[in-house]
Amino acid sequence: MYRHWILSTIAFLLSVTLVACNTAQQPQTQISTPNQIINTQTQQLPKTPAKRIISLSSLAADIIAQLDKTKLVGVLDNSLLNNDSKFQNIPRVSKGQGNPNLEKIVTLKPDLVIGVAGFSTVPLQKLQQLGIPTLTTKVNSWKALEELTKTLAQTINANPRSLLERYKTFLPNQSAVNTPTLLLVSRQPITTPNKDTWAGDLLAKFGAKNLAADLSGNSPIRGYATLSPEKVLAAKPEVLLVAGFEPNLLENLKKEAFWQKLPATQNNRVYVFDYYGLINPGSIDAIAKTCQKLQQVFLIK
């Protein structure tokens, strides 16, 4: 669902300026956690440990399932969760790429609903108006992943230590050579993440020299920059990563006139990654698989 939202946003916002809709809300209890983890809007949280949680975030759902699966009473319809046996018997509160079913959410009587900044803003606001506690998450860095895990553990009165220790095993013991790298996520327009995104931060963790790290986010999607073919050619990436919003992205990029002129393509150093794990963290297993592949790409032992 989150992937579908990004696809729709890119298509729509090529000619329209993205305008954030800030609806006035009544004062609510605010959570004291870093802004990079939780959206800066106020949160309405349960005063006691949550026992009935609905997650509109596949990552948050997976973290809670790892900590205490009994606390989950509803999740979104998502390919990652649908293919994971842990979530087989947990009710879905959405259907396909559709919006969450608020009536079904209310029927499940949650004491906390977790969403994703931007994507879940409207349904969470409506649930807040009904007096249902909510939590808005935003994971755009490794630190944010760790802090979200701690926050969710505290919310359900669980110990996050083993999960945090597991995260450490995903990262390399040493950094790679500072290889000039470019990650392309769409062709029309050519789009790449800067350092303020999950992908950008993850590349830094593996020692890659993200050629777009300091570019301003001039794309409709925050944290992403658009590049002209001339700029891609001038960047001279030695490694190209492709993990896209668009279907058949690699095949489409190969049609660009610059493609065969890049050092990465000439040296056969082009690698295709899954959307989940590198662009959208998605789930713990998706992150683990992505980290393993990054180690292989950058020859980290």
C-alpha positions in Angstrom: 0.0 0.0 0.0 2.8 2.4 0.9 4.5 1.6 -2.4 1.3 2.3 -4.3 1.0 5.7 -2.6 4.5 6.6 -3.6 3.8 5.6 -7.2 0.7 7.6 -7.3 2.4 10.6 -5.7 5.2 10.7 -8.2 2.8 10.5 -11.2 0.5 13.2 -9.8 3.1 15.6 -8.5 5.2 16.0 -11.6 3.0 19.0 -12.4 1.6 19.9 -9.1 3.3 21.3 -5.9 2.9 19.0 -2.9 1.0 20.9 -0.2 0.9 19.5 3.3 -2.5 19.5 4.8 -2.3 20.5 8.5 -5.7 20.1 10.1 -6.2 21.8 13.4 -6.6 19.3 16.2 -7.5 19.5 19.8 -4.7 19.3 22.3 -3.5 15.8 23.0 -0.9 14.0 25.0 2.5 14.4 23.3 5.2 11.7 23.2 8.7 12.7 24.1 10.8 10.9 21.5 13.1 12.2 18.8 11.4 14.1 15.9 13.1 11.9 13.3 11.2 8.9 14.7 7.8 10.4 15.4 6.0 13.0 13.3 6.1 16.4 14.9 2.3 16.5 15.2 1.0 15.8 18.6 0.3 12.2 19.6 -2.6 10.8 21.5 -1.2 7.8 23.3 -2.6 5.3 25.8 -1.7 6.1 29.5 -1.1 2.4 30.2 0.7 -0.3 28.2 -1.2 -1.0 24.9 -2.8 -4.4 24.7 -4.7 -4.1 21.4 -2.7 -2.5 18.6 -3.6 -2.0 14.9 -0.6 -1.1 12.7 -0.9 0.6 9.4 2.9 0.3 9.0 4.3 -3.1 8.0 7.6 -2.3 9.7 5.9 -1.3 13.0 3.7 -4.5 12.8 6.8 -6.6 12.3 8.6 -5.0 15.2 5.6 -5.5 17.5 5.2 -9.1 16.3 8.9 -9.7 17.2 8.4 -8.2 20.7 4.9 -9.6 21.6 2.7 -10.8 18.8 -0.3 -11.1 21.1 -0.6 -7.3 21.1 -1.5 -7.1 17.4 -5.2 -7.2 16.6 -5.1 -5.7 13.1 -2.7 -5.0 10.2 -2.8 -3.6 6.7 -3.1 -5.7 3.6 0.5 -5.8 2.6 2.6 -8.2 0.5 5.3 -8.5 3.2 2.8 -9.3 5.9 0.7 -11.6 3.7 3.7 -13.7 2.9 4.7 -14.0 6.6 3.1 -16.8 8.6 3.3 -14.7 11.8 0.5 -12.5 10.5 -1.7 -15.2 8.9 -4.5 -15.1 11.5 -4.4 -11.4 12.2 -7.3 -9.4 10.7 -6.6 -7.0 7.8 -8.0 -3.5 8.1 -7.5 -2.7 4.4 -8.1 -4.4 1.1 -5.5 -4.4 -1.6 -4.2 -0.9 -2.3 -7.3 0.7 -0.8 -7.4 3.0 2.2 -7.8 1.6 5.8 -11.4 0.7 6.7 -12.0 3.0 9.6 -15.2 1.2 10.6 -13.4 -2.1 10.8 -10.6 -0.5 12.9 -13.2 0.9 15.4 -14.9 -2.5 15.5 -11.6 -4.2 16.6 -11.5 -1.8 19.6 -7.8 -0.9 19.5 -6.1 1.0 22.3 -3.5 2.2 19.8 -3.3 2.6 16.0 0.1 3.1 14.5 0.6 4.8 11.1 3.2 6.3 8.8 3.9 10.0 8.5 2.3 11.4 5.3 0.5 8.2 4.2 -1.6 7.7 7.4 -2.2 11.3 8.3 -5.9 11.5 7.3 -7.1 8.2 8.9 -5.1 8.8 12.1 -6.6 12.3 12.4 -10.1 10.8 12.1 -9.3 8.1 14.7 -8.0 10.8 17.0 -11.3 12.6 16.7 -13.0 9.4 17.9 -10.7 9.3 20.9 -8.6 6.4 19.7 -4.9 6.7 20.7 -2.5 7.0 17.7 1.2 7.0 16.9 2.7 8.4 13.7 6.1 7.0 12.7 8.8 8.1 10.3 11.8 5.9 9.8 14.3 7.6 7.6 17.6 6.4 9.3 19.1 3.5 11.2 18.9 5.5 14.4 15.2 6.1 13.7 14.7 2.3 13.4 16.4 1.7 16.7 14.4 4.5 18.4 11.1 3.3 17.0 11.9 -0.2 18.3 12.5 1.3 21.8 9.3 3.4 21.6 7.2 0.4 20.6 8.7 -1.8 23.2 8.0 0.8 25.9 4.4 1.2 24.6 3.7 -2.5 25.1 6.0 -3.0 28.1 8.4 -5.3 26.3 12.2 -5.5 26.3 13.8 -4.5 23.0 17.3 -5.6 23.7 17.4 -8.8 21.7 15.9 -7.1 18.7 18.3 -4.2 18.9 21.2 -6.7 19.1 19.9 -8.5 16.1 20.0 -5.2 14.1 23.7 -4.9 14.8 24.3 -8.2 13.1 23.0 -6.7 9.8 25.7 -4.0 9.6 29.3 -4.6 8.5 32.2 -4.7 10.9 34.2 -2.5 8.5 33.3 0.1 6.0 33.7 -0.4 2.3 36.0 1.6 0.1 34.5 5.0 -0.6 33.0 3.9 -4.0 31.1 6.5 -6.0 27.6 5.2 -6.0 24.3 6.3 -7.4 20.9 4.8 -6.5 18.2 5.4 -9.1 14.5 4.9 -8.1 12.7 6.2 -11.2 13.3 7.2 -14.8 10.6 9.8 -15.4 11.9 11.9 -13.9 15.3 10.3 -13.0 15.2 10.3 -9.2 17.7 9.5 -6.5 17.7 9.7 -2.6 19.9 12.1 -0.7 21.3 11.5 2.8 18.1 12.4 4.6 16.3 9.2 3.5 16.3 5.6 4.7 18.2 4.6 1.6 20.7 7.4 1.8 21.5 6.6 5.5 21.8 2.9 4.7 24.3 3.5 2.0 26.4 5.6 4.4 26.3 2.7 6.9 28.0 0.6 4.2 30.6 3.2 3.3 29.3 3.9 -0.1 29.9 7.4 -1.5 26.4 8.4 -2.3 26.8 10.9 -5.1 23.4 12.4 -4.3 24.0 12.7 -0.6 24.1 16.5 -0.5 21.7 17.2 -3.3 18.6 19.2 -2.3 15.4 17.3 -2.3 13.8 19.0 -5.4 11.6 16.0 -6.1 7.9 15.9 -5.0 9.0 13.1 -2.6 10.8 14.6 0.3 14.5 13.6 0.5 14.7 12.7 -3.2 16.4 14.7 -5.9 15.7 14.7 -9.6 18.6 14.5 -12.1 19.0 15.4 -15.7 20.7 12.8 -18.0 23.6 15.2 -18.2 24.0 15.2 -14.4 24.0 11.4 -14.2 26.7 11.3 -16.9 28.7 13.9 -15.1 28.5 12.1 -11.8 30.4 9.1 -13.2 29.1 6.5 -10.7 31.3 3.4 -10.4 28.3 1.5 -8.8 24.7 1.8 -9.9 21.9 0.6 -7.7 18.4 0.3 -9.1 15.4 -0.1 -6.7 12.4 1.6 -8.0 9.1 3.1 -7.7 8.5 2.1 -11.3 8.0 -1.4 -12.8 10.7 -2.5 -15.3 12.9 0.3 -14.1 16.2 -1.2 -15.2 15.0 -2.0 -18.7 13.7 1.5 -19.1 16.9 3.1 -17.8 18.9 1.1 -20.4 17.0 3.1 -23.0 18.7 6.3 -21.9 21.5 7.6 -24.2 23.8 8.0 -21.2 23.4 4.5 -19.9 26.3 2.8 -21.8 28.6 5.7 -21.1 28.6 5.2 -17.3 31.6 3.6 -15.6 29.2 1.3 -13.6 27.6 -0.1 -16.7 30.9 -0.4 -18.6 32.4 -2.4 -15.6 29.2 -4.4 -15.1 28.6 -3.0 -11.6 24.8 -2.5 -11.8 22.7 -4.1 -9.1 18.9 -4.4 -8.8 17.5 -4.3 -5.3 14.0 -4.9 -3.9 11.9 -1.8 -3.1 11.4 -3.1 0.4 14.5 -3.0 2.5 16.4 -0.3 0.6 13.8 2.4 -0.3 11.1 1.5 2.3 12.5 -0.5 5.2 9.3 -2.6 5.1 10.1 -5.3 7.6 13.0 -6.6 9.6 13.7 -9.5 7.2 13.6 -7.1 4.2 16.2 -4.9 5.9 18.4 -8.0 6.7 18.3 -9.2 3.1 19.2 -5.8 1.8 22.1 -5.4 4.2 23.4 -8.8 3.1 23.3 -7.8 -0.5 24.9 -4.5 0.1 27.8 -6.3 1.8 28.2 -8.4 -1.4 28.0 -5.4 -3.7 30.7 -3.5 -1.8 32.7 -6.6 -1.1 32.6 -6.2 2.6 33.7 -9.2 4.7 
